[in-house]
Amino acid sequence: MRIGIFSDVHGNIHALRQVYAFYDQQQIDSYICLGDVVGYGPDPNLCVTLVRERVQHCIMGNHDAAVGGQMDYAYYYDAVRTALDHHSSQLSAENMLWLRSLPYQVIDDNRCYSHGSPINPQAFDYVFNLSQAHGLLRHWDSLSDITFIGHSHLTKSYVLRVSPEGRTAREIPADRLVLEPGRKYVCTVGSVGQPRDNDARACCTIFDTSDLSLTWFRLDYDVSEAAAAIFSQENLSANFGKRLFLGI
């Protein structure tokens, strides 16, 4: 089985359509979104509709929870709060009900799907550096063989190992990996709609259960059109569009 796993669309329909066009050529058997379908971008309702139509599971992201009224986002900075309020007003009643129904985590066949850290997923903690990855070692027994996350908009991933010599966490390249027995993995799948790893291209992954491999893909899309759509909406900060060009 080939599973298309993607995350952090953030209302960017231009990037999402490009990812879907790519997946349509890849013989994907099922799709999983790791959350944050909304937030920042110009087309939240359409993105929710298209994600709903395709995915087997979608995980609750922090922006999804905020738009759905399931978390207090008063501490977010002004431009983000304004965008979240705007997105909440844009969703159809049906899409809002769907967003509010999303699970905070799904575990299937010893694979965990979470927006952020798999430990207390409702807290939306990050795992984007070696120290945070190492902190997961104390939860070794409860970790799945592989945990797929988004949230950071990065592509940093980690392999964890427990042996008589000690417990180790090591960062691994985000291009292609094959799972090895006796180890556990935490893999960030990047962002479809707002990458922050200095690469403006949309990011998505494919997990192949036949050889236990995960592969990352970067896809060009029309960033100028996506940014222009943000610039045209007074409730969205122009900075949300500008950063798309830089992948930050």
Stockholm file with secondary structure:
# STOCKHOLM 1.0

chainA/1-248         MRIGIFSDVHGNIHALRQVYAFYDQQQIDSYICLGDVVGYGPDPNLCVTLVRERVQHCIMGNHDAAVGGQMDYAYYYDAVRTALDHHSSQLSAENMLWLRSLPYQVIDDNRCYSHGSPINPQAFDYVFNLSQAHGLLRHWDSLSDITFIGHSHLTKSYVLRVSPEGRTAREIPADRLVLEPGRKYVCTVGSVGQPRDNDARACCTIFDTSDLSLTWFRLDYDVSEAAAAIFSQENLSANFGKRLFLGI
#=GR chainA/1-248 SS CEEEEECCCTTCHHHHHHHHHHHTTTTCCEEEECSCCSSSSSCHHHHHHHHHHHCSEECCCHHHHHHTTCSCCTTSCHHHHHHHHHHHHHSCHHHHHHHHTCCSEEEETTEEEESSCSSSGGGCCCCCSHHHHHHGGGGGGGCCSEEEECSSCSCCEEEEEEETTEEEEEEECSSEEECCTTEEEEEECCCSSCCCSSCCSEEEEEEETTTTEEEEEEECCCHHHHHHHHHTCTTSCHHHHHHHHHTC
#=GC SS_cons         CEEEEECCCTTCHHHHHHHHHHHTTTTCCEEEECSCCSSSSSCHHHHHHHHHHHCSEECCCHHHHHHTTCSCCTTSCHHHHHHHHHHHHHSCHHHHHHHHTCCSEEEETTEEEESSCSSSGGGCCCCCSHHHHHHGGGGGGGCCSEEEECSSCSCCEEEEEEETTEEEEEEECSSEEECCTTEEEEEECCCSSCCCSSCCSEEEEEEETTTTEEEEEEECCCHHHHHHHHHTCTTSCHHHHHHHHHTC
//
